[in-house]
Amino acid sequence: MHERIADLKRLLGEVADLNGALAVLFWDQSTQMPPGGVKARGRQLATLSRLSHERLTSPDVGRLLDELSPFGQDLPYDSDEASLIRVARRDWERATRIPSAFVAELSAHQAATYEVWTRAKEAADFPMVANHLARTVELSRRLADFFPGYDHIADPLIDESDQGATVATLRPLFSELRTRLVPLVKHVGALEPADDSCLKVHFPASEQLAFCTFVQKRIGYDFSRGRRDISPHPFMISFGVDDVRLTVRVREDDLGEALFAAIHETGHALYELGVSPALDGGILAEGASSGLHESQSRLWENIVGRSRAFWTYFFPRLQGAFPVQLGDVSQETFYRAINKVIPSLVRTEADELTYNLHVMIRFDLECQLLEGSLAVEDLPDAWNARYESDLGVVPPTAREGVLQDVHWFQGVVGGSFQGYTLGNVMGAQIYQSALGGRPEIEREIEQGRFDSLLGWLREHIHQHGSKFPPAEVIQRATGAPLGIEPYVGYLTTKYGELYDLGS
Ligand code: ZN
């Protein structure tokens, strides 16, 4: 049987290598490739996607899994081998339902759509990319239909990125969260917004990036196992446990843009860099779900990166890097500026309190597009109407509206956004448990030390890669199922203190 396991690892290792090569091509497309490369790149991505899919769904893998499944049940449940057999079985069963020709068709379409989207966004011209998006909706529906028996057509797509979540489980979670958050948003929204003008003076890009490097290293990002590039939409990508890269975008008139993207993407990267080396080169060497991934990025970006403790250490150093711009700014003014609450147009720039409202708008619109109750041509109006009713703001153009996020123009429609709010909720619960286990964490953060926090996250979350489904990771790490109380409690305490609520 050990020979069989070695065979399975070898075959799945080839799948992981093909996926790694796909990731390199994708990274290059998003950071370096000239516009002329788009046609060849679309072809290359489609070919590699098809090969990876054919490898995973080969009869050899199916035969090995049939032979190994009974054996896997005798192994300890949380061993790498039993987990590999279990996860490979699920991946294989999902993948065999999707024809390789469809995988290639979708991949080529995605590459073409991404290229059109970058131009459409630049020109703030939704009709330019509308036909591509309509085709994406059609392909997304076809993808969902390879998994018959769903309650809602979005369910199979959600399950792909957040295993176990469905429209039926997410709607009550989102609505409860909304009920608890909206009064807080209204309360704070009625007050004078914080003055964040100290972030909006001129900060040269190269100096911003140098400070990002300093913060990233301090948090624990190892530049000998990663690198940082510039892209229109920040992202993290892994080619293996020792090569995990990220991107940011820089605005010279907004200090927050690159800095918090760097902390956010570093949070994602630390997850992938913390996967057990024993899992490297295999299908388990990645984060367990999009929600868990966001729990890590948003924990670092917000709970840690926008805390008083964090800036107790970093603010004097930030002042040192930008003496002209920040020399006369107090730490308290800066703290309030980076935690300014104001309903806004762009999700990635939204504050912690209103952020989830952006996610819920997208989640509802995705469901409607897939259900067929919303036509693509009506999407910009539906988008703007929801922004007006939920956040009280209307995008001046599609660039700040429906075209702002890359997800629908690079992937599928369905399952793209719920992970962000799941991540916020998970992140607070995880952080609460980490503090319970290692109370010294907050004192260390004030000293610019993160070993205890990162160590706890590695031990309880990162090292396991995708061995366990997300609900199980949360239960194992925190001793409880996912609940919104830690998150609501965190926001209420933080913003209650900032805005003197309830006193
Ligand atoms: Zn993220």
Residues whose N, C-alpha, C, O or C-beta is under 5 A from the ligand:
A	BS01	ZN	S297
